[in-house]
């Protein structure tokens, strides 16, 4: 692998035996692995933990993989997700992709196919390496995404349950680290990293004049 530090893969699978196999397969391939039996456990980890690729089952009790993807993409839209299911069909695949899945494979998993899919997602994710090199924190990334949604500091503070002053600090750090003088330049950087949603451009542009740092 190109990076010295191993990539982090998060696995969400409610079946203990399958979870154990996935962990062993990924660890033997050189990845750092965090496994979770439920979507909620994974979401709690992702609030501050490191993850370069998310691997999730679809059929799980309580919150399924599709619901997990919907939650993850709200704050970590750049995180590539690989959906794994034993009930794969076209409607399910379409739904998974609409929720932000980058790839979709069926059980039983072939080891080589599975690892190839994970490595492909890593290679196709330009945000991972660049953001890592610029040492953006998890909260700074969340603030960045909220800015690209067109929200002002007060709205971001409410959305992330942080103080207005805390958001201002994160925003200044973002501007400095991404070498942007205003929201338009921040938007341009985000576009290069594939971080923005299709409708983020118009929203951010509307705020460009009043939201400069």
N, C-alpha and C positions, 0 to 999 in steps of 0.2 A: 504494500500500500504506500501511497505517496507521503502521507502525513506520518510524523514520528509517533505521535500519540494515537492509540487505537480509537477507531470510531465507536461511538456509543449507540447501541441498538436497544430499543425498548420493545418488549414482547408482551402482548396482552392475550392470554389464552386461559380459559377456565378449566380445561382438562389438564390435571397434573402431569400425566404421562407425556402428553404432547408438549406441554410447556418445558418439561425436562429435556426432551429430545431437541427442541429448538434451541434451548440454552447451550447444550453440549455442542450442537452443530456450529453455532455462531462463535462460541468461545474457541473451539478448535481451529476456526478460520481466522482467529486473531482479533475478534471484536470484544469490546467490553459490553456486557449484557445485563440489563435489568428486566426481570420478569414480574408480571402482575397477574393475579387471578381475576381481577375485575377492572372495568373501565374507570371507576371512581378512584381506585388505588393508583392507576396510571396518571390520571389527571392531577391528583395530589402531588405526585412526584414531578410532573412536568411544570408545576408552578415555579420550581427553582432548580430542578435537576437537568443534567445534560442529556441531550438526545439528538442523534444525527439522522436516524431512520426509525419510524414507528412501524411495527408489524402487529397487526391485530386480527383476531378471529372475528367473524361476523355474528354467529349465533352464540350469544352469551346471556345468562340470566340478568335481570334487572336492566342494565344499560348495555345495548348491543354495540357492535363495532361501528355501525353507521352513525349511531348517536354519539359515540366517542369521537369519530371524525368531525362531526359537526361542532363539537365543543372545542376540539383541538384547533381547528381552522379559525376560530374566532380570535385567538391570541397568538398562534404559531402558524400562520398561513404558509410559511416557507418550509415547514417540516414535511418531507416526503413520507407517504404512508403506503405500505404494502398490505393489502387485504387478503387474508387466507380463509378459505371456507370449504367445508365438506358438502355444502349445499349450493354450489355455484351454478347459476343460470344467468341468462342474459339480463332479465329485469334486475336481479341483485347486482350484477356487475355495473349496469348503467347507474343504479342508485349510488353505489359506492364511488364511482367516478364523479358523479355530481356533487358528492360531499367532499371531494378533494383527494380521493385515492389516486396515487400515481401508478399503481399496478395492481393486478388481481390474479391470484393463482389458487388452484383447487387442491384439497387434500385427496388422497395421501400425497404428501410432498416428496418430490425427488430432491435429494440433497444438493446436487449440482445446480439444478434449475432454481432452487430456492436461493442459494448463495449468489448465483449470477444475478438474480433479480435485485437482491439487496445491494450488491456492488454497483449495479447499473443506476440505481436511484442515487447512490452517493456521488457517482461520477456526473450525473445530470443535474446536481443541485449546486449551482454556482454560489448560492448564498452561504452555504456551510463554511467553505474555506475562507471567503472574504470576511464574513462576520466574525469568524474565529480569530483571524489575524488582527482585526481591529478591536478585539476584546470588548464587544458590546455585551452588557449584562442582560439577563433575562428580562428584567423590568424595563430596561432601555428599549429592547426589542418590542415589548408590549406597547410602550409609549409611542414608538415609531409607527406601529401599525395603526394606532388610534389617530395619530396625526394624518396618516394617509387616508383615513376615513373622513377627513375634513372636520374633526372635532377640535375645539379650542381647549386651552389648559383646564378650564373649569369643568368642562364635559369629560375630559380624560380623567381628571381626579375623581369624579363621581363614578365613572365606569370601572376604574381600577381600585376604588376604595382607598385612595391615597390623598394626601393633602395637596392643595394647590401649589404650595411652595416646593414640595417634593417633586411634583411633575415638572415644575420650572427648572429644577436642577437637572433632572434626567434629560430634559429637552436641550439644555445648554450642552450637556455632554454629547448628545447625539449630533448636534450641529458641528461640534468641534471634531469628533471622531470621523464623521462622514464628510468633513470639509465642505459644509453647506452653509450659506449665508441666509437662506430663507427657505420657505416651504417648497417653492418651485424647484430649487436646486436639490432639496432633500428628496422630492418626488423623482427627479432624474436619476439620483443615485439608487433609489429603491427600484426603479424600472430596470436598471442594469442588473440588479440582483434578483429580479423576478419576485419582488416582495409585495407589489401592489395589486389590488383587485382591479378589474376592468373599469369600474366606476370610480376608483380612487382619484384618478387624474382630475376630473372636473371638480370634485369636492375639495381637493387640496388647492387647486388653482384659485378657487373662490376665496380661500382664506389667506392667500399669499401676501396680500398687502397688510392685513392687520395682524398677522401672526409671525412676523419676523423676530429673530432673536437679536 
